[in-house]
Amino acid sequence: MNHYKGQLRKAVEGRKQRLIQRLIHKGIYGYEDHRHLTEFTLTELESEWKNAQFLGREDHIS
């Protein structure tokens, strides 16, 4: 059972890091915000990414 928990934790941390890199790359956050972003939950990071994508679409519409 602990093996699966370790795998899940590793997958969550990997997803968080990819989202952080995407948010920084898109310019929503700067590199100086990396430490702050690591404190976000996966759900919070996914919400930030979803909002960033929505804002990107609005920029193209107007």
DABELTA-V838571 format. One record per run of one state. SS is the DSSP state (alpha for helix, beta for strand, coil for the rest). FROM is the first residue (numbers start at 1). LEN is the number of residues. If there is no record, write none. Layout:
SS_FROM_LEN, SS_FROM_LEN
//
This chain:
coil_1_1, alpha_2_25, coil_27_4, alpha_31_8, coil_39_3, alpha_42_20, coil_62_1
//
